[in-house]
Amino acid sequence: MSSSQWFLSQGRTRLWVAVAGTALAAALVACGGGGTDAPSGSTPPAAATGSYTSGAISGFGSIIVNGVRFDDSGAQVFDDDGNRRGSDDLKLGAHVEIEASRIDRAGGSGTATVIRYGSEIVGPVAAVNSAASTFTLLGQTVETTSTTVFDDSLAGGLSAMTTGLVVEIHAQWDAARSVYVASRIEDKPNATSYKLRGTVANLDTTARTFSMGGAVLNYGSATTVPTTLANGAWVRVNLQTTPSNGQWMVTNFGNESRSRGDHSEAEVKGIITAWTSATQFSVDGLAVDATNATFREGTAGVVLGARVEVEGAMVNGVLVATKVHLEDSSSHGRGEDYELHGTVSALDTSAKTFSLRGLTVSYGSATWKDGSEAQLANGSRVEVKGDLSSDGATLTASRIDFE
């Protein structure tokens, strides 16, 4: 299969990544990879030249993604329905796409112009497997890891997950194991509808049903149906909160196709979700052409389900790679996976904890810079670096700097 044939065969267009305005876009739509009608919310501005970054938020002050600190003070923030949001809606562990000015690699900084975010699943917990660190909801298996952030409303992490609890999952799809690997989990007690992103299977256009993982979805009452609906297509659906005859009722299909335009530099961290070869694959649904890339660790490990960091440029919706780096999961847990900047609140000197940007911070084993523990008070401005506790609900500080 040639490179052009392979790219045209990619039918899974995740979140906001799409190819538009070219013959390649037309081919993708023709084979089931296109999107839906535009959302009713605000329309994000056209993509600017500059940089494109995709990954999970690992810190704030302003926003830190893939090791780069982006100034988000002037950025426009949108959810996955295209609705305008504020920077306070961005949470640790949430997956984002950032359009920005050119990145200063030496300084590890950039200025964000547009930030988009969105979760994969909203629904009720059906079962929990503590031994495997997994749980199921809406017929999908979700895996938690040492870097999964649990909202502070879920104290205890996985142990707080109980049957019937409605939660929102920010995750990456691991096609090799058919699981969603969660980067953030938060409760959603007031959800008026459920949400699911996944791959269409067993499409029955007569019964107007299809399956997604272990769930059967009925779209007979959906307000709009994408013309690209087909087996293998990646779609987002909103669901009624009560199933009918064992089927989840689709109220509408979300928008999954938005043009990103060209960017002179791009960096994406994620899981390989489609694979033909080490030079032709997709990361979280974004097609990658690594024909002329350098592979720091070689190509043997570049397989379906591998975690990679890819650098290059966005050209007609394809990431043309210059570098491919295999991510080593063992690199996590070394003391400073996460970084937070902000104002201390809810200080508890007995428990040696405080709250910072909606996360509980434990400072009992921290080292201090430009100050001491005795100076810590509500209202203090600090920078905290650390790792998540075993339950994922607390940041164990390794270093605290007063600002």
PyMOL commands that set and color helices and strands:
alter all, ss='L'
color gray80, all
select helices_A, chain A and resi 3-9+23-30+87-89+152-154+157-160+329-331+373-375
alter helices_A, ss='H'
color red, helices_A
select strands_A, chain A and resi 51-60+63-65+68-71+76-78+84-85+95-100+109-117+121-129+134-137+140-143+149-150+166-174+179-187+194-199+201-204+209-212+215-218+234-239+248-253+263-277+280-283+286-289+294-295+307-315+318-326+338-343+345-348+353-356+359-362+367-369+381-388+394-402
alter strands_A, ss='S'
color yellow, strands_A
deselect
rebuild
show_as cartoon
